[in-house]
Amino acid sequence: DAKTTQPPSMDCAEGRAANLPCNHSTISGNEYVYWYRQIHSQGPQYIIHGLKNNETNEMASLIITEDRKSSTLILPHATLRDTAVYYCIATNAGGTSYGKLTFGQGTILTVHP
Amino acid sequence: DAGVTQSPTHLIKTRGQQVTLRCSPKSGHDTVSWYQQALGQGPQFIFQYYEEEERQRGNFPDRFSGHQFPNYSSELNVNALLLGDSALYLCASSLTQGRVAGANVLTFGAGSRLTVL
């Protein structure tokens, strides 16, 4: 898996968009970008993933730069329940990487009232 | 539809003892992966079970072993416990057969918190 770099912490006001950056400058062509989050006292939760196109689901949007060296997870209207550690993971998702995620330190997102 | 269930939620052991943690995967999933999460760190991959066999393993000693049963549930066993084994142990399930290409989507349980004294 390619190494990812995330800021250790970020703050966001409730109701505003939270934009969480991730650098993955050594990502290879067959590696996807995955985002998981972990709310206190729970297991990680899958959010979204993408290869090179921008993706959106009911939880978030994922913007991947054209050179694929970085990405941004966007929570469009953050709520207090979005306070969590957010992990960005680059993995090829197949073969020996399937089910084997390499978690870094992640970004602690704190949403304030 | 129940997600991943793990038991026990909390347990305390002493050094040298053995522990067994249990995991029931999400309905329809056939693969179980185990992770160890030390306080303040991200989860670390221990091993993965599919078709009742260990398919791959992370950088953990042989004291860590596991099993998968025909109903896809799984156990994690740790022998000769060390203080450093104190952690949150996470079970994650996924689907291998028929999964979508590029999908590495795991469903995690809430974990079993092990304290070794």
Interface residues (C-beta under 8 A of the other chain):
Chain A: Y32 Y34 S41 Q42 G43 P44 Q45 Y46 H49 L51 V85 Y87 T91 A93 G94 T96 S97 Y98 G99 K100 L101 T102 F103 G104 Q105 G106
Chain B: V4 T31 S33 Q41 G42 P43 Q44 F45 Q48 Q56 G58 L90 A92 S94 T96 R99 A101 G102 A103 N104 V105 L106 T107 F108 G109 A110 G111
